[in-house]
Amino acid sequence: MHTSLSKLTLASLAATALASAAGASTIFDTGTPDGGFFGFIGYDVFDGQSVAVAFTPDHACTLDDIGVWMMSNDFDNPGRTFTLSLQTDSLNGANPAAPSGTVLETWDMATAAVGWNPVLDVANSVLHPLLSAGTTYWVVAESTEQGGADPVWVWGSTFDGVYSGNIDFFSSPDWQTGETFGSAPGVVINATDVPAPASLALLGIAGFVGRRRRR
């Protein structure tokens, strides 16, 4: 009786550990745009400028979705288009440098925004790429829309400590990046935690115990 109880307890602990380790969560959020005294402010995403924001997960996870806060310079209709991509960092480390151009997943987007009323446009992941702990990634927005009727990536409410950047094609073909102070592109990233090796080992032990018990 003592042995059976131990087996059940071990299986229960393994299931609990796995459920805890594999939960979905928000891993990065620059906050809902609040506008402030001057109204909403953002970065034009058009054929003359691309914009990016960096994040570094503190634990291993797989991407679920990316939401970007967008408004539009088109005041009559929704649907101004942009391409969103998840890219690695050019130095492939914890300290943000610049988007590398290596794309892990990409989405063709059409913003639901009309005019300067921000909406959260969400890109759902199909590939669910693995995001490693302590590694920097970039969310990059590009567009072929012309200036004056283009999507605008609105600033979130997080003021400091976020790395972002842009390419102003009229000035330079290279990314200009750095820590933002009051101008972080608004983004929300959701992911599913990857079970830690200890949790997987515990689950394996529980499965082994269960198989032996059925014999």
C-alpha positions in Angstrom: 0.0 0.0 0.0 2.9 2.3 0.8 4.5 1.7 -2.6 1.2 2.4 -4.5 0.7 5.7 -2.7 4.3 6.7 -3.5 3.7 6.0 -7.2 0.5 8.0 -7.3 2.1 10.9 -5.5 5.1 10.9 -7.9 2.8 10.9 -10.9 0.8 13.7 -9.4 3.9 15.8 -8.7 5.1 15.2 -12.3 1.8 16.3 -13.8 1.7 19.4 -11.6 5.3 20.3 -12.5 4.7 19.9 -16.2 1.5 21.9 -16.1 3.2 24.7 -14.2 6.2 24.7 -16.6 4.2 24.6 -19.8 1.8 27.5 -19.1 1.2 30.3 -21.5 2.2 33.8 -20.4 3.0 37.4 -21.6 6.7 37.6 -21.8 7.0 41.2 -23.1 4.6 44.1 -23.0 5.5 47.8 -23.5 2.0 48.8 -22.2 -1.2 50.1 -23.7 -0.7 53.5 -25.4 -2.0 56.3 -23.2 -1.7 59.2 -25.6 -1.1 61.9 -23.0 -1.5 65.6 -23.5 -0.3 65.6 -27.1 -2.4 62.6 -28.1 -1.0 59.4 -29.6 2.5 59.4 -31.1 4.2 56.8 -33.2 6.7 55.8 -35.9 5.6 55.9 -39.5 6.1 52.5 -41.1 6.4 53.1 -44.9 8.7 52.7 -47.9 11.1 55.2 -46.3 11.3 53.7 -42.8 11.3 50.3 -41.0 11.0 50.1 -37.2 11.9 47.4 -34.7 11.8 46.7 -31.0 14.0 44.2 -29.0 13.1 41.7 -26.2 15.1 39.1 -24.3 13.1 36.2 -22.7 14.2 35.3 -19.2 13.2 31.6 -19.8 12.8 29.3 -22.7 9.4 29.4 -24.5 7.7 29.0 -27.8 6.0 31.9 -29.5 2.2 32.1 -29.5 1.5 35.6 -30.9 2.7 39.1 -31.3 0.4 42.1 -30.9 1.5 45.5 -32.2 -0.3 48.8 -31.4 -1.0 50.5 -34.8 -2.8 53.6 -36.0 -3.0 54.9 -39.5 -2.5 58.0 -41.6 -5.5 56.8 -43.7 -8.5 58.5 -42.0 -11.0 57.0 -44.4 -10.4 53.2 -44.5 -8.7 50.4 -42.6 -6.3 48.0 -44.3 -3.0 49.8 -44.7 -0.5 47.0 -45.0 2.8 46.1 -43.4 5.0 43.1 -42.9 5.8 42.0 -39.4 8.7 39.6 -38.7 10.5 38.0 -35.8 14.3 38.2 -36.3 17.4 37.2 -34.4 19.9 39.8 -33.1 22.9 40.6 -35.2 25.3 39.7 -32.4 23.1 36.7 -31.2 23.5 37.6 -27.5 21.7 39.1 -24.5 22.7 42.7 -25.3 20.6 44.1 -28.1 22.5 45.3 -31.2 20.3 45.3 -34.3 18.0 43.0 -36.3 20.1 40.5 -38.1 17.9 39.9 -41.2 17.5 36.2 -40.2 13.8 35.7 -40.0 12.2 33.1 -37.7 8.7 33.9 -38.8 6.9 36.5 -40.8 3.4 37.8 -41.3 1.7 40.0 -43.9 -0.6 42.3 -42.0 -3.3 44.8 -42.7 -4.0 47.2 -39.8 -7.6 47.5 -38.6 -6.9 51.1 -37.6 -8.6 54.0 -39.2 -6.9 57.3 -38.4 -5.2 58.0 -35.2 -7.1 55.6 -33.0 -4.7 52.8 -32.0 -5.7 49.2 -32.3 -3.8 46.0 -31.4 -3.1 44.1 -34.6 -2.3 40.5 -33.6 0.0 38.1 -35.6 -0.7 34.5 -34.5 2.3 32.2 -34.8 2.1 29.1 -37.0 5.7 28.0 -36.6 6.0 28.6 -32.9 9.7 29.1 -32.9 11.7 28.4 -29.8 12.8 31.5 -27.9 15.9 30.8 -25.8 16.4 32.3 -22.4 18.8 35.2 -22.3 18.9 35.7 -26.1 17.7 38.9 -27.8 15.1 38.9 -30.6 13.6 41.7 -32.6 10.1 42.4 -33.8 10.4 44.3 -37.1 7.8 46.2 -39.0 8.3 47.1 -42.7 5.9 48.4 -45.4 5.7 49.3 -49.0 3.0 51.9 -48.3 3.9 55.5 -49.3 4.3 58.2 -46.7 1.1 60.1 -45.8 -1.2 57.1 -46.0 0.8 54.5 -44.1 0.5 52.5 -40.8 2.0 54.1 -37.7 3.5 52.1 -34.9 2.3 53.8 -31.7 4.4 54.3 -28.7 3.5 52.1 -25.7 3.3 53.4 -22.1 6.7 52.0 -21.0 9.1 54.9 -20.9 12.6 53.5 -20.3 14.7 50.4 -20.7 13.4 49.2 -24.0 15.7 48.8 -27.0 14.3 49.8 -30.4 15.5 51.2 -33.7 14.7 52.2 -37.2 16.1 52.4 -40.7 15.5 55.8 -42.3 16.2 54.9 -45.9 16.5 58.5 -46.9 19.5 58.9 -44.5 21.1 55.4 -44.2 20.5 51.8 -45.1 21.7 50.7 -41.6 19.7 50.2 -38.4 20.0 52.9 -35.8 19.3 51.3 -32.4 19.5 52.2 -28.8 17.6 52.3 -25.4 14.4 54.3 -25.7 13.4 57.0 -23.3 9.6 57.5 -23.7 9.3 56.1 -27.2 9.1 52.3 -27.1 7.0 50.8 -30.0 3.9 49.3 -28.5 4.1 45.5 -28.5 2.7 42.5 -26.6 4.3 39.1 -26.9 2.7 35.9 -25.6 4.5 32.6 -25.4 4.2 29.1 -23.9 6.9 28.1 -21.4 9.1 25.2 -22.3 9.2 22.6 -19.5 12.5 22.6 -17.6 14.7 19.5 -17.9 13.9 18.6 -14.3 10.2 18.6 -15.0 10.6 16.4 -18.1 12.8 14.0 -16.1 10.1 13.8 -13.4 7.4 13.2 -16.0 9.6 10.4 -17.5 10.0 8.8 -14.1 6.2 9.0 -13.5 5.6 7.4 -16.9 8.0 4.6 -16.1 6.3 3.9 -12.8 3.0 3.8 -14.5 4.1 1.3 -17.0 5.6 -1.0 -14.4 2.4 -0.7 -12.4 0.3 -1.9 -15.4 2.4 -5.0 -15.9 
